[in-house]
Amino acid sequence: MQKRSRKKKRLDLNELASTITNDATTPEPPEEPKPIDPNKNPKAVASGHLGGLRGGKARAKKLTKKERSDIARKAALARWHKL
């Protein structure tokens, strides 16, 4: 037989207000930047990112209407198949 978990004790309205105020006014620590991988060239990483941004538009221009329709149909089937 499974044990039932105990319900949490409800906070008093003053306690609730206090926790909300503390959460809202306490500054969050700044996020640490990701460490730079010493094996990667920063210029190559930047140009690779730019190439990825440009590549999608170039591919879309290159595709025919039939190819775009087929890709969209395949994507829709994949989305609906999950349900």
mmCIF file as gemmi writes it, N, C-alpha and C atoms, coordinates in Angstrom:
data_model
loop_
_atom_site.group_PDB
_atom_site.id
_atom_site.type_symbol
_atom_site.label_atom_id
_atom_site.label_alt_id
_atom_site.label_comp_id
_atom_site.label_asym_id
_atom_site.label_entity_id
_atom_site.label_seq_id
_atom_site.pdbx_PDB_ins_code
_atom_site.Cartn_x
_atom_site.Cartn_y
_atom_site.Cartn_z
_atom_site.occupancy
_atom_site.B_iso_or_equiv
_atom_site.pdbx_formal_charge
_atom_site.auth_seq_id
_atom_site.auth_asym_id
_atom_site.pdbx_PDB_model_num
ATOM 1 N N . MET Axp A 1 ? 0.837 -1.168 0 1 0 ? 1 A 1
ATOM 2 C CA . MET Axp A 1 ? 0 0 0 1 0 ? 1 A 1
ATOM 3 C C . MET Axp A 1 ? 0.892 1.244 0 1 0 ? 1 A 1
ATOM 4 N N . GLN Axp A 2 ? 0.536 2.217 -0.828 1 0 ? 2 A 1
ATOM 5 C CA . GLN Axp A 2 ? 1.33 3.422 -0.947 1 0 ? 2 A 1
ATOM 6 C C . GLN Axp A 2 ? 1.056 4.385 0.193 1 0 ? 2 A 1
ATOM 7 N N . LYS Axp A 3 ? 2.109 5.018 0.667 1 0 ? 3 A 1
ATOM 8 C CA . LYS Axp A 3 ? 1.927 6.027 1.695 1 0 ? 3 A 1
ATOM 9 C C . LYS Axp A 3 ? 1.484 7.323 1.045 1 0 ? 3 A 1
ATOM 10 N N . ARG Axp A 4 ? 0.6 8 1.665 1 0 ? 4 A 1
ATOM 11 C CA . ARG Axp A 4 ? 0.152 9.286 1.145 1 0 ? 4 A 1
ATOM 12 C C . ARG Axp A 4 ? 1.068 10.375 1.665 1 0 ? 4 A 1
ATOM 13 N N . SER Axp A 5 ? 1.354 11.301 0.797 1 0 ? 5 A 1
ATOM 14 C CA . SER Axp A 5 ? 2.195 12.403 1.241 1 0 ? 5 A 1
ATOM 15 C C . SER Axp A 5 ? 1.351 13.373 2.073 1 0 ? 5 A 1
ATOM 16 N N . ARG Axp A 6 ? 1.992 13.952 3.037 1 0 ? 6 A 1
ATOM 17 C CA . ARG Axp A 6 ? 1.282 14.9 3.891 1 0 ? 6 A 1
ATOM 18 C C . ARG Axp A 6 ? 1.135 16.218 3.16 1 0 ? 6 A 1
ATOM 19 N N . LYS Axp A 7 ? 0.029 16.865 3.406 1 0 ? 7 A 1
ATOM 20 C CA . LYS Axp A 7 ? -0.189 18.172 2.801 1 0 ? 7 A 1
ATOM 21 C C . LYS Axp A 7 ? 0.713 19.186 3.488 1 0 ? 7 A 1
ATOM 22 N N . LYS Axp A 8 ? 1.201 20.141 2.683 1 0 ? 8 A 1
ATOM 23 C CA . LYS Axp A 8 ? 2.037 21.183 3.25 1 0 ? 8 A 1
ATOM 24 C C . LYS Axp A 8 ? 1.176 22.118 4.087 1 0 ? 8 A 1
ATOM 25 N N . LYS Axp A 9 ? 1.762 22.586 5.155 1 0 ? 9 A 1
ATOM 26 C CA . LYS Axp A 9 ? 1.065 23.52 6.021 1 0 ? 9 A 1
ATOM 27 C C . LYS Axp A 9 ? 0.946 24.855 5.29 1 0 ? 9 A 1
ATOM 28 N N . ARG Axp A 10 ? -0.225 25.416 5.269 1 0 ? 10 A 1
ATOM 29 C CA . ARG Axp A 10 ? -0.433 26.697 4.601 1 0 ? 10 A 1
ATOM 30 C C . ARG Axp A 10 ? 0.218 27.811 5.411 1 0 ? 10 A 1
ATOM 31 N N . LEU Axp A 11 ? 0.781 28.765 4.681 1 0 ? 11 A 1
ATOM 32 C CA . LEU Axp A 11 ? 1.415 29.89 5.344 1 0 ? 11 A 1
ATOM 33 C C . LEU Axp A 11 ? 0.371 30.904 5.791 1 0 ? 11 A 1
ATOM 34 N N . ASP Axp A 12 ? 0.69 31.561 6.862 1 0 ? 12 A 1
ATOM 35 C CA . ASP Axp A 12 ? -0.111 32.68 7.324 1 0 ? 12 A 1
ATOM 36 C C . ASP Axp A 12 ? 0.008 33.784 6.276 1 0 ? 12 A 1
ATOM 37 N N . LEU Axp A 13 ? -0.993 34.632 6.142 1 0 ? 13 A 1
ATOM 38 C CA . LEU Axp A 13 ? -0.956 35.686 5.13 1 0 ? 13 A 1
ATOM 39 C C . LEU Axp A 13 ? 0.259 36.59 5.299 1 0 ? 13 A 1
ATOM 40 N N . ASN Axp A 14 ? 0.642 36.877 6.53 1 0 ? 14 A 1
ATOM 41 C CA . ASN Axp A 14 ? 1.819 37.715 6.76 1 0 ? 14 A 1
ATOM 42 C C . ASN Axp A 14 ? 3.094 37.005 6.311 1 0 ? 14 A 1
ATOM 43 N N . GLU Axp A 15 ? 3.172 35.705 6.577 1 0 ? 15 A 1
ATOM 44 C CA . GLU Axp A 15 ? 4.333 34.94 6.141 1 0 ? 15 A 1
ATOM 45 C C . GLU Axp A 15 ? 4.394 34.88 4.617 1 0 ? 15 A 1
ATOM 46 N N . LEU Axp A 16 ? 3.233 34.686 3.983 1 0 ? 16 A 1
ATOM 47 C CA . LEU Axp A 16 ? 3.165 34.642 2.532 1 0 ? 16 A 1
ATOM 48 C C . LEU Axp A 16 ? 3.612 35.97 1.931 1 0 ? 16 A 1
ATOM 49 N N . ALA Axp A 17 ? 3.122 37.076 2.489 1 0 ? 17 A 1
ATOM 50 C CA . ALA Axp A 17 ? 3.517 38.399 2.007 1 0 ? 17 A 1
ATOM 51 C C . ALA Axp A 17 ? 5.019 38.611 2.184 1 0 ? 17 A 1
ATOM 52 N N . SER Axp A 18 ? 5.54 38.143 3.284 1 0 ? 18 A 1
ATOM 53 C CA . SER Axp A 18 ? 6.971 38.29 3.549 1 0 ? 18 A 1
ATOM 54 C C . SER Axp A 18 ? 7.806 37.513 2.532 1 0 ? 18 A 1
ATOM 55 N N . THR Axp A 19 ? 7.419 36.279 2.235 1 0 ? 19 A 1
ATOM 56 C CA . THR Axp A 19 ? 8.177 35.485 1.266 1 0 ? 19 A 1
ATOM 57 C C . THR Axp A 19 ? 8.081 36.085 -0.142 1 0 ? 19 A 1
ATOM 58 N N . ILE Axp A 20 ? 6.917 36.585 -0.503 1 0 ? 20 A 1
ATOM 59 C CA . ILE Axp A 20 ? 6.767 37.212 -1.825 1 0 ? 20 A 1
ATOM 60 C C . ILE Axp A 20 ? 7.651 38.455 -1.915 1 0 ? 20 A 1
ATOM 61 N N . THR Axp A 21 ? 7.65 39.269 -0.869 1 0 ? 21 A 1
ATOM 62 C CA . THR Axp A 21 ? 8.464 40.48 -0.856 1 0 ? 21 A 1
ATOM 63 C C . THR Axp A 21 ? 9.948 40.136 -0.926 1 0 ? 21 A 1
ATOM 64 N N . ASN Axp A 22 ? 10.36 39.154 -0.171 1 0 ? 22 A 1
ATOM 65 C CA . ASN Axp A 22 ? 11.768 38.746 -0.193 1 0 ? 22 A 1
ATOM 66 C C . ASN Axp A 22 ? 12.17 38.226 -1.572 1 0 ? 22 A 1
ATOM 67 N N . ASP Axp A 23 ? 11.314 37.431 -2.194 1 0 ? 23 A 1
ATOM 68 C CA . ASP Axp A 23 ? 11.623 36.904 -3.52 1 0 ? 23 A 1
ATOM 69 C C . ASP Axp A 23 ? 11.713 38.023 -4.555 1 0 ? 23 A 1
ATOM 70 N N . ALA Axp A 24 ? 10.845 39.014 -4.413 1 0 ? 24 A 1
ATOM 71 C CA . ALA Axp A 24 ? 10.805 40.099 -5.4 1 0 ? 24 A 1
ATOM 72 C C . ALA Axp A 24 ? 11.954 41.083 -5.225 1 0 ? 24 A 1
ATOM 73 N N . THR Axp A 25 ? 12.426 41.265 -4.016 1 0 ? 25 A 1
ATOM 74 C CA . THR Axp A 25 ? 13.437 42.298 -3.771 1 0 ? 25 A 1
ATOM 75 C C . THR Axp A 25 ? 14.852 41.76 -3.653 1 0 ? 25 A 1
ATOM 76 N N . THR Axp A 26 ? 15.029 40.469 -3.51 1 0 ? 26 A 1
ATOM 77 C CA . THR Axp A 26 ? 16.365 39.906 -3.395 1 0 ? 26 A 1
ATOM 78 C C . THR Axp A 26 ? 16.987 39.828 -4.781 1 0 ? 26 A 1
ATOM 79 N N . PRO Axp A 27 ? 18.148 40.469 -4.982 1 0 ? 27 A 1
ATOM 80 C CA . PRO Axp A 27 ? 18.766 40.432 -6.311 1 0 ? 27 A 1
ATOM 81 C C . PRO Axp A 27 ? 19.312 39.032 -6.612 1 0 ? 27 A 1
ATOM 82 N N . GLU Axp A 28 ? 19.17 38.641 -7.873 1 0 ? 28 A 1
ATOM 83 C CA . GLU Axp A 28 ? 19.687 37.341 -8.284 1 0 ? 28 A 1
ATOM 84 C C . GLU Axp A 28 ? 21.168 37.483 -8.601 1 0 ? 28 A 1
ATOM 85 N N . PRO Axp A 29 ? 21.954 36.455 -8.303 1 0 ? 29 A 1
ATOM 86 C CA . PRO Axp A 29 ? 23.374 36.544 -8.631 1 0 ? 29 A 1
ATOM 87 C C . PRO Axp A 29 ? 23.55 36.555 -10.147 1 0 ? 29 A 1
ATOM 88 N N . PRO Axp A 30 ? 24.534 37.297 -10.655 1 0 ? 30 A 1
ATOM 89 C CA . PRO Axp A 30 ? 24.73 37.349 -12.106 1 0 ? 30 A 1
ATOM 90 C C . PRO Axp A 30 ? 25.169 35.991 -12.639 1 0 ? 30 A 1
ATOM 91 N N . GLU Axp A 31 ? 24.74 35.706 -13.862 1 0 ? 31 A 1
ATOM 92 C CA . GLU Axp A 31 ? 25.106 34.428 -14.469 1 0 ? 31 A 1
ATOM 93 C C . GLU Axp A 31 ? 26.571 34.462 -14.885 1 0 ? 31 A 1
ATOM 94 N N . GLU Axp A 32 ? 27.227 33.349 -14.686 1 0 ? 32 A 1
ATOM 95 C CA . GLU Axp A 32 ? 28.63 33.274 -15.076 1 0 ? 32 A 1
ATOM 96 C C . GLU Axp A 32 ? 28.707 33.011 -16.576 1 0 ? 32 A 1
ATOM 97 N N . PRO Axp A 33 ? 29.611 33.689 -17.276 1 0 ? 33 A 1
ATOM 98 C CA . PRO Axp A 33 ? 29.733 33.442 -18.71 1 0 ? 33 A 1
ATOM 99 C C . PRO Axp A 33 ? 30.265 32.031 -18.965 1 0 ? 33 A 1
ATOM 100 N N . LYS Axp A 34 ? 29.886 31.48 -20.122 1 0 ? 34 A 1
ATOM 101 C CA . LYS Axp A 34 ? 30.353 30.141 -20.454 1 0 ? 34 A 1
ATOM 102 C C . LYS Axp A 34 ? 31.864 30.168 -20.67 1 0 ? 34 A 1
ATOM 103 N N . PRO Axp A 35 ? 32.55 29.141 -20.214 1 0 ? 35 A 1
ATOM 104 C CA . PRO Axp A 35 ? 33.996 29.118 -20.435 1 0 ? 35 A 1
ATOM 105 C C . PRO Axp A 35 ? 34.297 28.946 -21.929 1 0 ? 35 A 1
ATOM 106 N N . ILE Axp A 36 ? 35.329 29.634 -22.379 1 0 ? 36 A 1
ATOM 107 C CA . ILE Axp A 36 ? 35.716 29.562 -23.782 1 0 ? 36 A 1
ATOM 108 C C . ILE Axp A 36 ? 36.525 28.298 -23.995 1 0 ? 36 A 1
ATOM 109 N N . ASP Axp A 37 ? 36.145 27.53 -24.997 1 0 ? 37 A 1
ATOM 110 C CA . ASP Axp A 37 ? 36.855 26.303 -25.323 1 0 ? 37 A 1
ATOM 111 C C . ASP Axp A 37 ? 38.179 26.677 -25.986 1 0 ? 37 A 1
ATOM 112 N N . PRO Axp A 38 ? 39.309 26.317 -25.382 1 0 ? 38 A 1
ATOM 113 C CA . PRO Axp A 38 ? 40.597 26.722 -25.954 1 0 ? 38 A 1
ATOM 114 C C . PRO Axp A 38 ? 40.893 26.05 -27.296 1 0 ? 38 A 1
ATOM 115 N N . ASN Axp A 39 ? 40.183 24.974 -27.614 1 0 ? 39 A 1
ATOM 116 C CA . ASN Axp A 39 ? 40.44 24.261 -28.86 1 0 ? 39 A 1
ATOM 117 C C . ASN Axp A 39 ? 39.738 24.897 -30.053 1 0 ? 39 A 1
ATOM 118 N N . LYS Axp A 40 ? 38.841 25.862 -29.807 1 0 ? 40 A 1
ATOM 119 C CA . LYS Axp A 40 ? 38.084 26.467 -30.896 1 0 ? 40 A 1
ATOM 120 C C . LYS Axp A 40 ? 38.607 27.867 -31.199 1 0 ? 40 A 1
ATOM 121 N N . ASN Axp A 41 ? 38.62 28.182 -32.478 1 0 ? 41 A 1
ATOM 122 C CA . ASN Axp A 41 ? 39.021 29.504 -32.925 1 0 ? 41 A 1
ATOM 123 C C . ASN Axp A 41 ? 37.798 30.418 -32.838 1 0 ? 41 A 1
ATOM 124 N N . PRO Axp A 42 ? 37.856 31.518 -32.08 1 0 ? 42 A 1
ATOM 125 C CA . PRO Axp A 42 ? 36.681 32.385 -31.918 1 0 ? 42 A 1
ATOM 126 C C . PRO Axp A 42 ? 36.175 32.951 -33.241 1 0 ? 42 A 1
ATOM 127 N N . LYS Axp A 43 ? 37.092 33.26 -34.168 1 0 ? 43 A 1
ATOM 128 C CA . LYS Axp A 43 ? 36.672 33.794 -35.465 1 0 ? 43 A 1
ATOM 129 C C . LYS Axp A 43 ? 35.903 32.74 -36.255 1 0 ? 43 A 1
ATOM 130 N N . ALA Axp A 44 ? 36.333 31.493 -36.16 1 0 ? 44 A 1
ATOM 131 C CA . ALA Axp A 44 ? 35.65 30.414 -36.874 1 0 ? 44 A 1
ATOM 132 C C . ALA Axp A 44 ? 34.265 30.168 -36.277 1 0 ? 44 A 1
ATOM 133 N N . VAL Axp A 45 ? 34.156 30.274 -34.971 1 0 ? 45 A 1
ATOM 134 C CA . VAL Axp A 45 ? 32.859 30.086 -34.309 1 0 ? 45 A 1
ATOM 135 C C . VAL Axp A 45 ? 31.894 31.169 -34.758 1 0 ? 45 A 1
ATOM 136 N N . ALA Axp A 46 ? 32.36 32.427 -34.796 1 0 ? 46 A 1
ATOM 137 C CA . ALA Axp A 46 ? 31.511 33.541 -35.208 1 0 ? 46 A 1
ATOM 138 C C . ALA Axp A 46 ? 31.081 33.39 -36.665 1 0 ? 46 A 1
ATOM 139 N N . SER Axp A 47 ? 32.011 33.018 -37.533 1 0 ? 47 A 1
ATOM 140 C CA . SER Axp A 47 ? 31.643 32.892 -38.95 1 0 ? 47 A 1
ATOM 141 C C . SER Axp A 47 ? 30.717 31.696 -39.166 1 0 ? 47 A 1
ATOM 142 N N . GLY Axp A 48 ? 30.875 30.654 -38.373 1 0 ? 48 A 1
ATOM 143 C CA . GLY Axp A 48 ? 29.976 29.506 -38.477 1 0 ? 48 A 1
ATOM 144 C C . GLY Axp A 48 ? 28.558 29.881 -38.09 1 0 ? 48 A 1
ATOM 145 N N . HIS Axp A 49 ? 28.422 30.709 -37.084 1 0 ? 49 A 1
ATOM 146 C CA . HIS Axp A 49 ? 27.107 31.177 -36.656 1 0 ? 49 A 1
ATOM 147 C C . HIS Axp A 49 ? 26.469 32.016 -37.756 1 0 ? 49 A 1
ATOM 148 N N . LEU Axp A 50 ? 27.238 32.896 -38.343 1 0 ? 50 A 1
ATOM 149 C CA . LEU Axp A 50 ? 26.707 33.727 -39.421 1 0 ? 50 A 1
ATOM 150 C C . LEU Axp A 50 ? 26.301 32.869 -40.616 1 0 ? 50 A 1
ATOM 151 N N . GLY Axp A 51 ? 27.099 31.866 -40.915 1 0 ? 51 A 1
ATOM 152 C CA . GLY Axp A 51 ? 26.769 30.985 -42.032 1 0 ? 51 A 1
ATOM 153 C C . GLY Axp A 51 ? 25.46 30.251 -41.792 1 0 ? 51 A 1
ATOM 154 N N . GLY Axp A 52 ? 25.227 29.866 -40.544 1 0 ? 52 A 1
ATOM 155 C CA . GLY Axp A 52 ? 23.978 29.191 -40.219 1 0 ? 52 A 1
ATOM 156 C C . GLY Axp A 52 ? 22.78 30.111 -40.382 1 0 ? 52 A 1
ATOM 157 N N . LEU Axp A 53 ? 22.966 31.381 -40.035 1 0 ? 53 A 1
ATOM 158 C CA . LEU Axp A 53 ? 21.868 32.333 -40.187 1 0 ? 53 A 1
ATOM 159 C C . LEU Axp A 53 ? 21.555 32.579 -41.658 1 0 ? 53 A 1
ATOM 160 N N . ARG Axp A 54 ? 22.591 32.625 -42.479 1 0 ? 54 A 1
ATOM 161 C CA . ARG Axp A 54 ? 22.396 32.904 -43.904 1 0 ? 54 A 1
ATOM 162 C C . ARG Axp A 54 ? 21.923 31.672 -44.654 1 0 ? 54 A 1
ATOM 163 N N . GLY Axp A 55 ? 22.311 30.496 -44.187 1 0 ? 55 A 1
ATOM 164 C CA . GLY Axp A 55 ? 22.036 29.261 -44.915 1 0 ? 55 A 1
ATOM 165 C C . GLY Axp A 55 ? 20.559 28.946 -45.058 1 0 ? 55 A 1
ATOM 166 N N . GLY Axp A 56 ? 19.774 29.226 -44.027 1 0 ? 56 A 1
ATOM 167 C CA . GLY Axp A 56 ? 18.347 28.93 -44.082 1 0 ? 56 A 1
ATOM 168 C C . GLY Axp A 56 ? 17.635 29.738 -45.142 1 0 ? 56 A 1
ATOM 169 N N . LYS Axp A 57 ? 17.992 31.011 -45.239 1 0 ? 57 A 1
ATOM 170 C CA . LYS Axp A 57 ? 17.368 31.871 -46.246 1 0 ? 57 A 1
ATOM 171 C C . LYS Axp A 57 ? 17.776 31.442 -47.646 1 0 ? 57 A 1
ATOM 172 N N . ALA Axp A 58 ? 19.046 31.085 -47.802 1 0 ? 58 A 1
ATOM 173 C CA . ALA Axp A 58 ? 19.521 30.655 -49.113 1 0 ? 58 A 1
ATOM 174 C C . ALA Axp A 58 ? 18.843 29.354 -49.532 1 0 ? 58 A 1
ATOM 175 N N . ARG Axp A 59 ? 18.662 28.456 -48.588 1 0 ? 59 A 1
ATOM 176 C CA . ARG Axp A 59 ? 17.999 27.189 -48.895 1 0 ? 59 A 1
ATOM 177 C C . ARG Axp A 59 ? 16.545 27.418 -49.276 1 0 ? 59 A 1
ATOM 178 N N . ALA Axp A 60 ? 15.877 28.308 -48.566 1 0 ? 60 A 1
ATOM 179 C CA . ALA Axp A 60 ? 14.473 28.596 -48.862 1 0 ? 60 A 1
ATOM 180 C C . ALA Axp A 60 ? 14.319 29.172 -50.261 1 0 ? 60 A 1
ATOM 181 N N . LYS Axp A 61 ? 15.248 30.015 -50.687 1 0 ? 61 A 1
ATOM 182 C CA . LYS Axp A 61 ? 15.193 30.579 -52.036 1 0 ? 61 A 1
ATOM 183 C C . LYS Axp A 61 ? 15.372 29.501 -53.096 1 0 ? 61 A 1
ATOM 184 N N . LYS Axp A 62 ? 16.222 28.531 -52.791 1 0 ? 62 A 1
ATOM 185 C CA . LYS Axp A 62 ? 16.585 27.505 -53.753 1 0 ? 62 A 1
ATOM 186 C C . LYS Axp A 62 ? 15.474 26.473 -53.966 1 0 ? 62 A 1
ATOM 187 N N . LEU Axp A 63 ? 14.641 26.231 -52.955 1 0 ? 63 A 1
ATOM 188 C CA . LEU Axp A 63 ? 13.634 25.177 -53.035 1 0 ? 63 A 1
ATOM 189 C C . LEU Axp A 63 ? 12.486 25.559 -53.971 1 0 ? 63 A 1
ATOM 190 N N . THR Axp A 64 ? 11.955 24.537 -54.63 1 0 ? 64 A 1
ATOM 191 C CA . THR Axp A 64 ? 10.774 24.762 -55.46 1 0 ? 64 A 1
ATOM 192 C C . THR Axp A 64 ? 9.536 24.718 -54.573 1 0 ? 64 A 1
ATOM 193 N N . LYS Axp A 65 ? 8.398 25.117 -55.136 1 0 ? 65 A 1
ATOM 194 C CA . LYS Axp A 65 ? 7.153 25.116 -54.365 1 0 ? 65 A 1
ATOM 195 C C . LYS Axp A 65 ? 6.803 23.696 -53.928 1 0 ? 65 A 1
ATOM 196 N N . LYS Axp A 66 ? 7.01 22.712 -54.791 1 0 ? 66 A 1
ATOM 197 C CA . LYS Axp A 66 ? 6.708 21.313 -54.482 1 0 ? 66 A 1
ATOM 198 C C . LYS Axp A 66 ? 7.588 20.818 -53.332 1 0 ? 66 A 1
ATOM 199 N N . GLU Axp A 67 ? 8.888 21.171 -53.379 1 0 ? 67 A 1
ATOM 200 C CA . GLU Axp A 67 ? 9.795 20.737 -52.313 1 0 ? 67 A 1
ATOM 201 C C . GLU Axp A 67 ? 9.41 21.36 -50.971 1 0 ? 67 A 1
ATOM 202 N N . ARG Axp A 68 ? 9.063 22.645 -50.985 1 0 ? 68 A 1
ATOM 203 C CA . ARG Axp A 68 ? 8.635 23.302 -49.746 1 0 ? 68 A 1
ATOM 204 C C . ARG Axp A 68 ? 7.381 22.643 -49.189 1 0 ? 68 A 1
ATOM 205 N N . SER Axp A 69 ? 6.447 22.307 -50.086 1 0 ? 69 A 1
ATOM 206 C CA . SER Axp A 69 ? 5.208 21.665 -49.67 1 0 ? 69 A 1
ATOM 207 C C . SER Axp A 69 ? 5.487 20.297 -49.054 1 0 ? 69 A 1
ATOM 208 N N . ASP Axp A 70 ? 6.385 19.542 -49.671 1 0 ? 70 A 1
ATOM 209 C CA . ASP Axp A 70 ? 6.727 18.219 -49.142 1 0 ? 70 A 1
ATOM 210 C C . ASP Axp A 70 ? 7.368 18.321 -47.755 1 0 ? 70 A 1
ATOM 211 N N . ILE Axp A 71 ? 8.265 19.29 -47.584 1 0 ? 71 A 1
ATOM 212 C CA . ILE Axp A 71 ? 8.935 19.476 -46.293 1 0 ? 71 A 1
ATOM 213 C C . ILE Axp A 71 ? 7.907 19.86 -45.227 1 0 ? 71 A 1
ATOM 214 N N . ALA Axp A 72 ? 6.988 20.77 -45.58 1 0 ? 72 A 1
ATOM 215 C CA . ALA Axp A 72 ? 5.964 21.207 -44.631 1 0 ? 72 A 1
ATOM 216 C C . ALA Axp A 72 ? 5.029 20.054 -44.273 1 0 ? 72 A 1
ATOM 217 N N . ARG Axp A 73 ? 4.666 19.238 -45.249 1 0 ? 73 A 1
ATOM 218 C CA . ARG Axp A 73 ? 3.787 18.091 -45.003 1 0 ? 73 A 1
ATOM 219 C C . ARG Axp A 73 ? 4.467 17.105 -44.056 1 0 ? 73 A 1
ATOM 220 N N . LYS Axp A 74 ? 5.745 16.839 -44.3 1 0 ? 74 A 1
ATOM 221 C CA . LYS Axp A 74 ? 6.487 15.906 -43.462 1 0 ? 74 A 1
ATOM 222 C C . LYS Axp A 74 ? 6.57 16.426 -42.018 1 0 ? 74 A 1
ATOM 223 N N . ALA Axp A 75 ? 6.797 17.741 -41.858 1 0 ? 75 A 1
ATOM 224 C CA . ALA Axp A 75 ? 6.88 18.339 -40.524 1 0 ? 75 A 1
ATOM 225 C C . ALA Axp A 75 ? 5.534 18.258 -39.809 1 0 ? 75 A 1
ATOM 226 N N . ALA Axp A 76 ? 4.447 18.527 -40.543 1 0 ? 76 A 1
ATOM 227 C CA . ALA Axp A 76 ? 3.109 18.471 -39.935 1 0 ? 76 A 1
ATOM 228 C C . ALA Axp A 76 ? 2.787 17.054 -39.495 1 0 ? 76 A 1
ATOM 229 N N . LEU Axp A 77 ? 3.113 16.074 -40.319 1 0 ? 77 A 1
ATOM 230 C CA . LEU Axp A 77 ? 2.859 14.678 -39.946 1 0 ? 77 A 1
ATOM 231 C C . LEU Axp A 77 ? 3.66 14.295 -38.701 1 0 ? 77 A 1
ATOM 232 N N . ALA Axp A 78 ? 4.903 14.761 -38.63 1 0 ? 78 A 1
ATOM 233 C CA . ALA Axp A 78 ? 5.726 14.459 -37.47 1 0 ? 78 A 1
ATOM 234 C C . ALA Axp A 78 ? 5.131 15.075 -36.208 1 0 ? 78 A 1
ATOM 235 N N . ARG Axp A 79 ? 4.609 16.31 -36.32 1 0 ? 79 A 1
ATOM 236 C CA . ARG Axp A 79 ? 4.009 16.954 -35.151 1 0 ? 79 A 1
ATOM 237 C C . ARG Axp A 79 ? 2.742 16.229 -34.713 1 0 ? 79 A 1
ATOM 238 N N . TRP Axp A 80 ? 1.878 15.898 -35.65 1 0 ? 80 A 1
ATOM 239 C CA . TRP Axp A 80 ? 0.61 15.28 -35.301 1 0 ? 80 A 1
ATOM 240 C C . TRP Axp A 80 ? 0.763 13.822 -34.916 1 0 ? 80 A 1
ATOM 241 N N . HIS Axp A 81 ? 1.802 13.194 -35.366 1 0 ? 81 A 1
ATOM 242 C CA . HIS Axp A 81 ? 2.008 11.774 -35.047 1 0 ? 81 A 1
ATOM 243 C C . HIS Axp A 81 ? 2.321 11.588 -33.576 1 0 ? 81 A 1
ATOM 244 N N . LYS Axp A 82 ? 2.896 12.596 -32.934 1 0 ? 82 A 1
ATOM 245 C CA . LYS Axp A 82 ? 3.24 12.512 -31.52 1 0 ? 82 A 1
ATOM 246 C C . LYS Axp A 82 ? 2.016 12.393 -30.624 1 0 ? 82 A 1
ATOM 247 N N . LEU Axp A 83 ? 0.885 12.92 -31.082 1 0 ? 83 A 1
ATOM 248 C CA . LEU Axp A 83 ? -0.315 12.878 -30.267 1 0 ? 83 A 1
ATOM 249 C C . LEU Axp A 83 ? -0.804 11.484 -30.24 1 0 ? 83 A 1
